[in-house]
Amino acid sequence: MTLPSATTRILVIAVAGMVLLASVGIHWIVTLAALAAIAALAIGQPAMVVAAVVASIPMQSTIMLPFVRGEITITQLAIFGLIAGWGIVFWRRRIWLDSIVVGFLLVVAAYAVSFVAVDDPGLWFQETYRWAIAGVLFVIARSVITCWVDIRYSLWAMLAGVIGLSLMSLWQLLSEAGPSDFLVGGAIRVYGTFGTPNTLAAYMEMTVPFFLACIPLAWRKSGSRHFSDIEKWLLIIASGGGTLVLLLTQSRGGWVGMALGCAVLWWQFPHRVKLISFISALVVVGGFLLTPPGQSQIDRFLELQVETMPAESIETHSSYEVGAGRGALWSTAILMIEDRPLTGIGAGEFDENYREYVPSWIDRFPRGQAHNVWLQMGAQAGIWGIAAYAAWFVASIWSVITARRRARTDREFWLISGVLAVFVAYIAHSMVDYLNVLSLGLQLSVLSAIALNLVPEPLTRYSHSPTPVPSSAVPEPA
């Protein structure tokens, strides 16, 4: 990797120093100065700032920085600086307005329609902001991640995030640091900095499959051209640590999503490798299931069959206590959609309206979201929310699939396969959790941009030398 210029190194050191000072709450002027330095860095090295956004995702609200009014997160600082710096010279960039961008716009439009039903504009703004900022980052990332060096910046950011979260999660497990309701099967369900185990599992699903796709490339003889020796080992360490953390979250949706994501990669291997890896996985998983912790997890999966209690028990038992604990949430979301099919109850207001719609009073305590992306979008924005999400969803998946079809080299094929594996894991887990929360949407945006930029679709309409069409005329003999 080519070393950054002296100016870039100075700006990076300045940003790091000012963020460190701002994190101890000195004054909001320091945060403003850091924002200006990030914008300056984004003018010349926007891919670095995209990587800074990626690196900040695991931090969430762990570190808050003082600002003009209130506080902002490090993720907000990085992305606002990126937007400012990129916007100054945006006309120099090639801006892609593709079907994924249309999907983002449709989701924001559906949320705009839902505003008529909103009681708390602040909650509406927070939810709308998550989708809008993910769309903006996708547009920027597509315009600035133009080479392998740019991708490696984001790869390093993800490696740092996964390794850091792995260390933190192991500390939570050993010290049993966590709420009492996270204690399952005699062990704490680790949650890292994300607040809940399921969200941490989702982050690992959005990174580890990508690392696993990089490992075969890095360890080939030709891999030294693209990966350094330290990257080769860090990919293995991060993949192993991230997988372990995913297991320690005890997230059933995360386990199923990760298994399906890995199956996408496994299918690409030669038959002999597939057979050996399948037998090895079978032995490891089978051996674990024979242990007491494994038996407890089998019991948890068997609970998925049960989502209701007998009618005579409904007043004494909450549906959260049986099955997967999703029955009351799904039923409530369906009632919201049926009651307000055209507007929903308002973006971000699922919890605010939960008690009004919950079928049983004993289930009156909300759990943050509907725990199903389709029901969540419908509850928030009605049929327009479901349709808009479907447009973004189909556009994202189809774009990655078609990009993989255009792959010309092993590197392009495997990296795009890694992104596809991430989306497969996301699809599966989204059936039991709403994962477009916190900053996870930013992660999906950057990965989508990487996949599409590896093999950008040529704009043949603007080709200066159109491809000649063979003539069907047969010349007559002289």
N, C-alpha and C positions, 0 to 999 in steps of 0.2 A: 504494500500500500504506500503510495506517495505521501511523504510528510507534508502537513499543511504549511502554508507560508508563515512568515514571522508575524504578519499582521493578524492572521487567523488565530495563531497561538496566543497572541496578546489579548485578543477579544475573548477567547475561551477562558483564559485565566481571569480576566476582568469580570466576566459574567459569573464564574464560579465564586469569586471573592464577594461580589455584591450580593449574590443569592445567600451566601453563608451569613453575611452581616444582616441582611433583611430577615432571615429566619429566626434570629434572636430578638427581633422586634425593635430594632434601633429607631427607624423612622420610615414612613412611606416614601420619602424622597429617594431612599436607597433602592427600594423596589422599582421606582420609576426609572432610576438610572440603569438598573439591570434590564428593564424592558427596552430602553433605548440601545443598550449594548447588544441585546439579542437581535433587535431589528437591524442593527448595523451588520452583525454576523450573517443574518439571513439574506442580505443583499448579495454578498459574495459567495457564501456557503450555505444555501438554503437546505441542502440535504442533511447537513450537520444539525440544523435546528429541528428538522423533522425527526431525526434520531433522538434529539433531546426531548421532544414530545413523547416519543415512544418510551424512553427511559423513565419519564416522570409518571407514567400510567400506574405502576405499582405503588407509588407514594400516596396517591389519592389525597385525602385531607390530613395526612399525618403531619405535614409541615405546612403551616399557613403563614403567608407573608402579609404584612400591613400594606394597605393601599389607601388611595385618596379617601374613600368611604368604605370602611369595613376591611375585609381581608380577601385575598385570592390564593388559589392553590398554585403550586409550582407548574402543574400542567397548564393552567390558564395563563400564567406568565409566559411560558414557552410558546404557546400557540398564538397568543396575542402579539408577541414579538415577531413570530414567523409571518403572520398576516401583514403586519406593518412593513417589514422588510421586503417581503415578496410583492406587496402591493405597489411599492415605489417603482419597481422595474418589471411589473407583470407583463408589459407589452413585449418584452424580450423572450417570454416563455411561450411554448406551444400549449395552449389550453384545450383540454379534451372535454367536450360536453357530450358525453355518451349516455347510454341508457341507464347506467348506474346513477349518474347525476340527476337524470329525470326522476328516478325512483326516490332520491332524497328530496327533491322539490315536491313530489306528490305527497310524501309523508308530512312535510312542513305545511303544505296546503290543507291536508286533512286536519292537522292540529289547529290551523287557523279557523277552520269551520267549527271545530269543537269549542272555540273560545266563547261562543254564545251561551254555553252551558256552564262556564267556569264560575266558581265561587271565590277562588283564591288565585288571582293573576300571577302571583309569585311562583306557585307550583306549576302552572301552565308554562311559564317562561322557562323554568328549569328543564322540564321535559322537552320542550321545543328546541331549546338551546343544544341539548345533547345530540339531537339528530341534525340540526343545522350545522353545528361545528364539525361533526363527523363528515358531512358533505363538503364543507369548505376544505378540510384537511385532505380529503380524497382528491379534490381538484388540484390543490397545491402539490401534493405528493406526486401525482401523475405528471406534473409539469417540471418537476425538479429532480426526481430520481431517474436519471438518464444513463447511468453506467454502473458497473459492478462495484466501484468504490462507494457510490452512494448507497447501494444495498448493504454493503458491509457496515456502514455506520449504524444503520437500523438493526442489523444482526447483532452487533456488539451491545447495543442498547437493550435488546431483548435478553441476551445472555446475562447481562448485569442484573436485570430485573428478576429473572428466574432464579439465579444463584442467591441473590440477596433474600428473596422471599423464602427460598428453601432453608436457609440458615435461620431465619426468623421463625418459620413454622416448626422446625425441629426444637427450638427453644420453647415455643408454646406447648409442644407435646411433652417435653421433659419436665417443664415447670408446672404443667397443668394450668397455664394461664388462659383463662377464658370463662365465659358464663357457664353456669351450672347446666343449662339446657343443651350445651354443646358436648356434654359428657355422654358418650354413647359406647356401649360395649366395653366399658372400663377404660376408655381413652378419650382424651379431648379431641374433638374434630377441629383441626387447625384451620385458621382463617386468615393468617397473614395480616395485611393492612387493609383488607377488603371488607371487614366487618362481619361477613358471613362465609361459611365454608363453601357454599355452592358458587359464590362469585369468584372465590379464589380458584376453585376447580375450573371455572370457565376461562379464567386467564391462562391457566396451564394448558387447557385445550387449544387456546389460540396461539400458543408459542411452541410447545414441545413437538407437535407433529412437523412443524417447519424445521426444527433442529434435526429431527430424525431423517428428514429428506435430505438435509445437508451432509449428514455423516457419510453416506456412500460416496459422495463426490469428494469430500475432504480427504478420505483415506485411500483413494485411488492413487496410483503412481503420478498421474497428471494433476492430482489435487493441489500440489504445492504451487501451481500457477495461480490458484484462486484463494487458497486458505493457508494461513501461516500455521506453524507447528502448534503454537499455543491455542489457536482457534480449533484445531482438530481435537485437542483434549478438552477444551471448554465445552464443545458441542456434546461430547459424551457425558461430562460431569453435569451439565445443565439438563440434558435429557433424562439422565438417571435421577437427579435430584427433583426435577419437576414431576416425573412420574411417581416418585415416592410421595411427594407432597399431595398429588392428586389422590393417591390411595388413602393418605391420612385425613383428607377432608371427609371421607366416608360419604361422598356425594354420589348417589346412585345414578343420577342423570349424567354426572361428569364421567363416571366409569364407563357407562354405555357409550357416551359420545366419544371418549378417547379410544375405546375399543374399535368403534366403527371408523374413526379417523385413521387409526393405525392399519386397519384392514385395507384402506385405499392404497397405502404405501406398500403393504405386504403383497398385494395383488400384482405389483409391478416387478417383483423380483423373479429371477429364473425359477423353474420348477423345483430344482434341487434345494435351493435356498428356502423356498416357500415350505417345502416338506420338513426340512430340519428345524426351521424357526417355529413351525406349527407344533411339532412334537415337543420342542423345548418349552413353548408357552403352555402347552397342555399339561406337561409334567409340573411346571412351577405353579400354575393356577390350581391344578388338582391337588397338589400337596398342601397349598395354603388352605383350601376349602376343607381339608381334613382336620385342621387345627381348630381349637376353640374360637379364636377370632374369626376364622373363616366360617365356622358354623353360625356365628352371630350375624355375619353379613348375609348368609343364605336366608336366615330368618327375616332380615330386613327386606330382602328382595321379594320374599314370599308375601310380605305385607302389602305389596303393590296390588295384589288381587282384591284387597278389601278396601273399600272407600266409604262404606256406610255401616251404621250400627242398626240393630233391630229397632223397630218403631218404639217399643216400650223403654228403650235405653236412651232415647234422643235427648231427654231432659237431664240426664246425669252424666253423659259422656260426650265430649267434643270430638268432632271428626278429625281434629288434629292429633288425637291420641291413638288413632287406628289407621291402618293402611299407609299410604304415602303422605297423608295430611294435606291432600290437594282438593278433596271433594267439595268442601265448603267454598273454597276460593273459586273453583271452576263454576260451581252453581251460581255464585254471586255474580261473576262476570257475565254469564249467560243472561241472567235477569237484567243486568244493566243494558246489554245490547238489545234485548227485547223491548225494554222500556223506552230507550232513546236510540233507535236504529240509525238516525240521520246525523246526530251530533255526538253521541256518547255522553258520558258524564263529565267530559273535559279532560284534556291531556294533563297527566300528573295527579289526578284527583281520585285515583282508585281507593286509596286508604280513607280519604275524606268522606266518601260516599258509601263505604263498605257496610257500616252498621245499618244504613237505610235499606239495603238490598239483601243482606245475608238471610238465608232461609231459616236458620235456627239461632235463637238468641244466645245459646251457649257457645256458638262459634263467633261471637261478636268482635273478637279481638283481631284486627287486621294483621296481615303478614307482609305488607309492603307492596305487593303486586299480585297479579292473578296466577303467577307461576305457569303461564303458557303464553307464548308470544302472540299467538293469533287471538286468543281471548283478551289479552291485555290491550292490544291495538283496537279491537272491537269495542271493548268497554270504554276506552279513552276517547275514541273518535268515531264510533259507529261503523257502518259498512264502508265508509270512505277510508277509515283507518286500516281496515283489513285489506281493501283493494290497493291502497297505496303501499302498504308493507309488502303485499304480494308482488307488486311491480318492482320494488327495490330488491326483493329476495330473488326473484327469477332473473332479473338483470345481472345481479352479482354472480349467481351460480353459473348462468349460461356464459357470461363473459370469461370466467376463469376456465370453463371447459373448452371453449373455442380457442382461448389462448394456448392451452396445452396442445391442442391439435396443430397449432402453428409452430410448435417448438421445433427447432432445427438441431439443437445440441443436447447432450445429456444434462448439462447444467441447467438449461432452460426447462427441460422436461421435469427434472426432479424438483426444482424449486417451485414450479407451478403446481406439481403434484402435492407438495407440502402445503401450499395455500389451499388447494382443493380439499385436502384432508382436514384442515382447520375448519372449513365451511361445513363439511360433513359432520364433524363433531359438534359444531354450533347448531346445525339443524336438529340433531337428535336431542341435545340437551335443552334446546328451546321449547321442546314439547312439555317440559315440566318446570321450566324456569324462564323468566323474562331476562335475557342477558344483555340487552341494549341499555345498560345502566352504567352509572359512574362514568369511566372513560373507556370502557371496553369497545364501544363503537369506533373509537379512534384507532384501536389496534386492527380491527377489521378493515378500516379504510386504507391504512398503510399497506397491509398485506395484499389487498386487492390491487392497489396501485403498483406494487412490486411485480405481481404476476402479469399484469397487462403491459407494463413497460418493458418486460423482458422480451416480448415479441409483439411490439405494437402493430396493430392492423394498418396496412398501408392505405392512404387516402387516394385511391386510384382516380377519383373524380378530378383531382387537381394535378395529375401527372402531366409534366411538360411534353413527354413523348408517348402518346397513346400507343398501346399495343396494337400492331397491325392485325387486321382480320384476314385470314386466308381467303383468296378468291375462289369461287366455285366454277368460274368460267373456264372452258377448255379451248385453248387456241387452235385455230384452224390451220391445217398444213398449207405451206406456201404453194 
